[in-house]
Amino acid sequence: MAKTAALRIQLEPHLKSEVEDIFRKLGISASEAVTLFYRSVMKKKNLPFEIEDIPNAETLKVMRDTDEGKNLVECNDFDDFVKKLEI
């Protein structure tokens, strides 16, 4: 199939340079790499890799508190849980 669509993106110059060096070592162009990415997304109907969120300061505090058993809310059952969520 002939390629007729164009994609224009903006990247940080150092990111573009470093990644294109990796593509060269792999023997593919940036265009081929993007095509591989698009085909993988199309096949999986999702991103072809897991997204791991980097927790923000608030999330890190909650995680530390939970590990230490601080600021926990205990529920007797599902109804109690919903009540305490105030939903």
C-alpha positions in Angstrom: 0.0 0.0 0.0 1.3 3.4 -0.9 2.1 5.8 1.9 0.1 8.9 1.4 -0.5 10.3 4.9 2.0 12.5 6.7 2.6 12.9 10.4 4.2 15.9 11.9 5.4 15.8 15.5 7.6 18.0 17.7 10.2 16.3 20.0 12.9 17.5 22.2 16.0 17.6 20.0 18.1 15.4 22.3 15.3 12.8 22.4 15.0 12.7 18.6 18.8 12.4 18.2 19.3 9.6 20.8 16.3 7.6 19.6 17.3 7.9 15.9 20.8 6.6 16.8 19.1 3.6 18.3 16.9 3.2 15.1 20.0 3.3 12.9 21.6 0.6 15.0 18.5 -1.5 14.5 18.6 -0.8 10.8 15.2 1.0 10.6 14.2 4.6 9.9 12.1 6.8 12.2 9.3 6.4 9.7 9.5 2.6 9.8 9.6 2.7 13.6 6.5 4.9 13.8 4.7 2.6 11.3 5.6 -0.4 13.5 4.2 1.5 16.5 1.0 2.3 14.7 0.5 -1.2 13.4 1.0 -2.6 16.9 -1.5 -0.2 18.3 -4.0 -1.1 15.6 -3.5 -4.8 16.3 -3.8 -4.6 20.1 -6.4 -1.8 20.1 -4.2 -0.4 22.8 -0.6 0.8 23.5 1.9 -2.0 22.8 3.4 -1.6 26.3 2.3 -1.0 29.9 2.1 2.5 31.2 3.7 2.8 34.6 2.7 6.0 36.2 5.2 7.9 38.2 3.5 8.7 41.5 3.2 12.4 42.5 4.1 13.6 46.0 0.6 13.1 47.3 0.4 9.5 46.0 3.8 8.8 47.5 2.7 10.1 50.9 -0.4 7.9 50.8 1.7 4.9 49.8 4.1 5.5 52.7 1.3 6.0 55.2 -0.4 2.8 54.0 2.8 0.9 54.4 3.2 2.3 57.9 -0.5 1.6 58.8 -1.3 5.3 59.1 -4.5 7.2 58.1 -6.3 4.0 57.1 -10.1 3.7 57.0 -11.5 0.4 57.9 -14.8 -0.8 56.6 -17.1 -3.5 58.0 -18.7 -4.3 54.6 -19.4 -2.9 51.2 -22.3 -0.7 52.4 -20.0 0.8 55.1 -17.3 1.3 52.4 -19.8 3.2 50.2 -21.0 5.3 53.1 -17.5 6.3 54.1 -16.8 7.3 50.5 -19.9 9.5 50.7 -21.2 8.5 47.2 
